[in-house]
Each structure stands twice: as C-alpha cells, then as structure tokens.
Amino acid sequence: MRKLIICVFVFMLAVPSWAAQPQTEDQKALYALGVHLTKQLSIFNLSTDEYEFVKQGMTDVVAGKKLEAEPEAYQQKINQLFRTRMEAAAQKQKELAKPYLENAAKQKDAQKMASGLIYQQIKAGTGAQPKATDIVKVHYTGTFIDGKEFDSSVKRGEPLEFPLGQVIPCWTEGVGKMKVGGKAKLVCPSDIAYGDQGRPPIPGGATLVFEVELLDVKPAAATTPASKKTATPKAKSKK
C-alpha cells in the first residue's frame, strides 16, 4: 500500500504547474486525491531540495528516461527514511506538548496519574462507575493541544458505545474514574493514546485532549454481539 501511495503521488506531481483549476466533480475528486496523497507523505517532512529530487524522479518516469535509481533497489532505504522521519516527527510532537502538559497538570481540580493521564472533572456524576469489563456510552469531543478539533460525537449527534477495556489506555483509565451523568476532561499523552505511529489525521507522538460525558454503563453480558460497536475514539479527517 505504501509503495502504491508513493507511485501515485509521483505521477500526480508530474502534472505541469500550468494545469487548469479543477472545474468538474471528477477533476475536483482527482485534486482531492492529490491533497490526500500529499498529506500521506507529509511524514517524510521533505525539504525544498529533497522535493527537487522527488520531482526529478517523476519527470524522468513520465519522459521515459533511464532512471538513476530503481524503486525496488532502494525500497529498504525508503523504508528506513520513513521510519527515521516518523520517529523525528513523533519526538517533535512530544517536545511541543511538554509545556501544555505541565500547564494542564496545574489547573484547578486536575489530577495527574502515574500513567501520564491528566484527569480534570468538569461535572460530577451520580450514577454507576464503570469497570473495564463494562460497556459504556459516551459523548465526546477530541482536540489537539492547539484546540483544533479532530472528532466529535456531539456534532455527529450519535453517542459512542464500546467495551471500556478495548479503547486507548487513556480512555480506559479516564472514563473508568467517571460516574454516569458526569463530564471530564482527559489530557492524553501519546504513550497512552496512539503512540509514535499515530492514526491519521492524528500524527505520531501527539497529545490529545478529550471532553467526555458518560451517558450510560451496563455489563458486557447485557449487550448482544450484534449491538456492539468498535471500541475506539474515532479520528476522522476533515474533508
């Protein structure tokens, strides 16, 4: 899949700069595909000079010239470059999050847990408190540390229901501290969220912030397999 993305990306960047702006729906779909593929390759964090080599490779392929380097011969090097750049990007995200995490831990009523979770109660609940084996129903909004929203069940108008023990560790621990009717802010360092790999559009190493309202709790046995939903906060890209 990664090789396919790179090949398609290469082809699309070969389109001349004087190409007309997209007008039809098909043209706009192709334009959107180009945007998507470019974002997929953003992990490489290519410099201007590095992009020139990428574009030269594309130009030579389109022109049918003899290639200076065959992809098959350099696949291992490409994979190594991918891993190196991904690790660097994740580390950068962690460094950027340090001041935010320090400040969040100092906020009123904030509790910093041994796992790194920063839990801040917004509204106290009065109902049942879930166990990891329970099914919970929640409304939530997820943002990055800069406040940019990446997902919201509130805006979709559809609460999420899932086994508490099958989500990211931050949610298992944080929601497990709540009671039905309560609302809390969960600040989740990457180690207990999506790690260095990330989950598009969530970059590797990213600290996430969730406002979660616990709507209901029920034992897992009370839910039939057909009614169970995927147990994970969604990370939907904006389109």
C-alpha positions, 0 to 999 in steps of 0.5 A: 500500500505504501509503495502504491501511495508513493507511485501515485503521488509521483505521477500526480506531481508530474502534472505541469504547474500550468494545469487548469483549476479543477472545474468538474466533480471528477477533476475536483475528486482527482485534486482531492486525491492529490491533497490526500496523497500529499498529506500521506507523505507529509511524514517524510517532512521533505525539504525544498531540495529533497522535493527537487529530487522527488520531482526529478524522479517523476519527470524522468518516469513520465519522459521515459528516461533511464532512471538513476535509481530503481524503486525496488533497489532502494525500497529498504532505504525508503523504508528506513527514511520513513521510519527515521522521519516518523520517529523525528516527527513523533519526538517533535510532537512530544517536545511541543506538548511538554509545556501544555502538559505541565500547564494542564497538570496545574489547573484547578481540580486536575489530577495527574496519574502515574500513567501520564493521564491528566484527569480534570472533572468538569461535572460530577456524576451520580450514577454507576462507575464503570469497570473495564469489563463494562460497556459504556456510552459516551459523548465526546469531543477530541482536540489537539493541544492547539484546540483544533478539533479532530472528532466529535460525537456531539456534532455527529449527534450519535453517542459512542458505545464500546467495551471500556477495556478495548479503547486507548489506555487513556480512555480506559483509565479516564472514563473508568474514574467517571460516574454516569451523568458526569463530564471530564476532561482527559489530557492524553499523552501519546504513550497512552493514546496512539503512540509514535505511529499515530492514526491519521489525521492524528500524527505520531507522538501527539497529545490529545485532549478529550471532553467526555460525558458518560451517558450510560454503563451496563455489563458486557453480558447485557449487550448482544454481539450484534449491538456492539460497536468498535471500541475506539475514539474515532479520528476522522479527517476533515474533508 
